[in-house]
Amino acid sequence: MLVLELPPDIKARLIELSRRTGRSKSFYAGQAIIGHLDDLEDIYLAEKRLEEFRREESDTVPLAELLARHGLDN
């Protein structure tokens, strides 16, 4: 179980969306959290890779090679 305290205006919007669509508030809260978690995980991975690159602990691939590898060089 997760309890969220939302600002009144956001809570009202969520209630109205739920009412109009017939979906639960929990459904929309879950969808928002899942989407945001995906974004946060991507950001943290990118930051980690950037630090590895700066410490010269990772390899790079020229863009032309990457495009050719995936058939996008046309």
SULJOBEL-V974499 format. One line per field, one symbol per residue. phi: phi as a letter, one per 20 degrees, with the letter a starting at -180 (. if undefined). A space follows every 50 residues. Layout:
BEGIN
phi: ???
END
This chain:
BEGIN
phi: .cddddggffffffffffffdmefffgffffffgfffgffffffffffff ffffeldcedcgggffffgdmdee
END
